[in-house]
Amino acid sequence: MSESRVALITGGGSGIGAAVARQLLHAGHRVAVTGRGEERLRGFAEELGRPGELLTFVGDTAVYDDVRAAVDATVKAFGRLDTVVANAGFATHDTVAEGDPAGWTDMVLTNVLGPALLIRASIDALKETRGRIVLVGSVAGFVHGPGNIYGATKWAVTGLAENTRRQVTEWGVGVTLVAPGRVETPFWDSYGSLPPGHLLTAEQIADSVVWALGQPEGVDVNTVVVRPVGQPV
Ligand SMILES: NC(=O)c1ccc[n+]([C@@H]2O[C@H](COP(=O)([O-])OP(=O)(O)OC[C@H]3O[C@@H](n4cnc5c(N)ncnc54)[C@H](OP(=O)(O)O)[C@@H]3O)[C@@H](O)[C@H]2O)c1
């Protein structure tokens, strides 16, 4: 098996996923990132300038063929897969009682089905490396918010992480749920403004992801909830 470790990050062309990709590349991993926007991925790859260690795949995390193709191409190119980060996700920032249902299908499929498809597509490769799965959930998957339909998708991610862990731990595969509070990323573009108060940076959340991935063999960090100081709920 070729030596340096390999990570695949969904939605890795911006925000938290891009910060994780940067840090892992810096730590000597080889990295593949996915996203729907070809231009965004191309810009990210050009900015990093590491063509030998960074692959990009245009694809929808809610479409199994796309996810499967990215996993297979990563294993083919790099010879192994040690880590998957189910990071792709977004919010419609509306409520179940007053929002626009037209946006919910994509959000639910991206946020809930997407991580499940990534786990399904990568588990055989992860068994071989006794690798790790990271799911990027949210504080909104631990606390209730009035009408928060996005939050409901993240409660599902919280559940998926632990249900997955209970199955794959027997195969030597670790599962970590990283649940951020408010982070300054393009996530808030569709909201129209940043939320009030102090926000974390994407790099600060990436620190937690990389810390969990760097645990010694046999140690599985399961849940990391990270809020900025000043975020009460
Ligand atoms: N920012 C926060 O305050 C915050 C707080 C808690 C949790 N989170 C979670 O953190 C994760 C990363 O978000 P972020 O804050 O870093 O925002 P972001 O910069 O908008 O990152 C999301 C990434 O996912 C990609 N993406 C979205 N839908 C996709 C799909 N169906 N298939 C493939 N890629 C898709 C986007 O690229 P394309 O649009 O080009 O596909 C984008 O690169 C999300 O799961 C989000 O829910 C964020």
The ligand as a Tripos MOL2 file, in Angstrom:
@<TRIPOS>MOLECULE
LIG
   48    52     1     0     0
SMALL
NO_CHARGES

@<TRIPOS>ATOM
      1 N1        -20.8230   27.9160    8.7390 N.am      1 LIG1
      2 C1        -21.4870   27.5780    9.8350 C.2       1 LIG1
      3 O1        -21.8390   28.4230   10.6690 O.2       1 LIG1
      4 C2        -21.7970   26.1200   10.0840 C.ar      1 LIG1
      5 C3        -22.2150   25.7620   11.3660 C.ar      1 LIG1
      6 C4        -22.4890   24.4260   11.6260 C.ar      1 LIG1
      7 C5        -22.3410   23.4810   10.6520 C.ar      1 LIG1
      8 N2        -21.9440   23.8560    9.3910 N.ar      1 LIG1
      9 C6        -21.8110   22.8090    8.3840 C.3       1 LIG1
     10 O2        -20.4980   22.8080    7.8920 O.3       1 LIG1
     11 C7        -20.4850   22.1810    6.6110 C.3       1 LIG1
     12 C8        -19.6230   22.9990    5.6590 C.3       1 LIG1
     13 O3        -20.2270   24.2500    5.4680 O.3       1 LIG1
     14 P1        -19.4030   25.6210    5.4330 P.3       1 LIG1
     15 O4        -19.8160   26.4080    6.5930 O.co2     1 LIG1
     16 O5        -17.9790   25.3490    5.2120 O.co2     1 LIG1
     17 O6        -20.0790   26.3450    4.1650 O.3       1 LIG1
     18 P2        -19.6660   26.3970    2.6160 P.3       1 LIG1
     19 O7        -18.4150   27.1670    2.4480 O.co2     1 LIG1
     20 O8        -20.8870   26.8520    1.9020 O.co2     1 LIG1
     21 O9        -19.3250   24.8860    2.2670 O.3       1 LIG1
     22 C9        -20.2330   23.9350    1.7940 C.3       1 LIG1
     23 C10       -19.6110   23.2360    0.6150 C.3       1 LIG1
     24 O10       -20.4410   22.1310    0.2520 O.3       1 LIG1
     25 C11       -20.5930   22.1330   -1.1560 C.3       1 LIG1
     26 N3        -21.8920   21.5040   -1.4410 N.ar      1 LIG1
     27 C12       -23.1150   21.9510   -1.0860 C.ar      1 LIG1
     28 N4        -24.0580   21.1040   -1.5200 N.ar      1 LIG1
     29 C13       -23.3950   20.0990   -2.1570 C.ar      1 LIG1
     30 C14       -23.8060   18.9160   -2.8180 C.ar      1 LIG1
     31 N5        -25.1020   18.5780   -2.9170 N.pl3     1 LIG1
     32 N6        -22.8640   18.1060   -3.3460 N.ar      1 LIG1
     33 C15       -21.5530   18.4240   -3.2550 C.ar      1 LIG1
     34 N7        -21.0960   19.5350   -2.6410 N.ar      1 LIG1
     35 C16       -22.0220   20.3510   -2.1080 C.ar      1 LIG1
     36 C17       -20.4890   23.5770   -1.6040 C.3       1 LIG1
     37 O11       -19.9650   23.7070   -2.9180 O.3       1 LIG1
     38 P3        -20.9340   23.7350   -4.2180 P.3       1 LIG1
     39 O12       -22.0600   24.6680   -3.8870 O.co2     1 LIG1
     40 O13       -20.0290   24.2050   -5.3170 O.co2     1 LIG1
     41 O14       -21.3810   22.3260   -4.4130 O.co2     1 LIG1
     42 C18       -19.4780   24.1370   -0.6130 C.3       1 LIG1
     43 O15       -18.1540   24.0360   -1.1040 O.3       1 LIG1
     44 C19       -21.9450   22.0350    6.1960 C.3       1 LIG1
     45 O16       -22.3540   20.6830    6.3950 O.3       1 LIG1
     46 C20       -22.6600   22.9700    7.1470 C.3       1 LIG1
     47 O17       -23.9900   22.5630    7.3720 O.3       1 LIG1
     48 C21       -21.6540   25.1550    9.0980 C.ar      1 LIG1
@<TRIPOS>BOND
     1     1     2 1
     2     2     3 2
     3     2     4 1
     4     4     5 ar
     5     4    48 ar
     6     5     6 ar
     7     6     7 ar
     8     7     8 ar
     9     8     9 1
    10     8    48 ar
    11     9    10 1
    12     9    46 1
    13    10    11 1
    14    11    12 1
    15    11    44 1
    16    12    13 1
    17    13    14 1
    18    14    15 2
    19    14    16 1
    20    14    17 1
    21    17    18 1
    22    18    19 2
    23    18    20 1
    24    18    21 1
    25    21    22 1
    26    22    23 1
    27    23    24 1
    28    23    42 1
    29    24    25 1
    30    25    26 1
    31    25    36 1
    32    26    27 ar
    33    26    35 ar
    34    27    28 ar
    35    28    29 ar
    36    29    30 ar
    37    29    35 ar
    38    30    31 1
    39    30    32 ar
    40    32    33 ar
    41    33    34 ar
    42    34    35 ar
    43    36    37 1
    44    36    42 1
    45    37    38 1
    46    38    39 2
    47    38    40 1
    48    38    41 1
    49    42    43 1
    50    44    45 1
    51    44    46 1
    52    46    47 1
@<TRIPOS>SUBSTRUCTURE
     1 LIG1         1 GROUP 0 **** ****
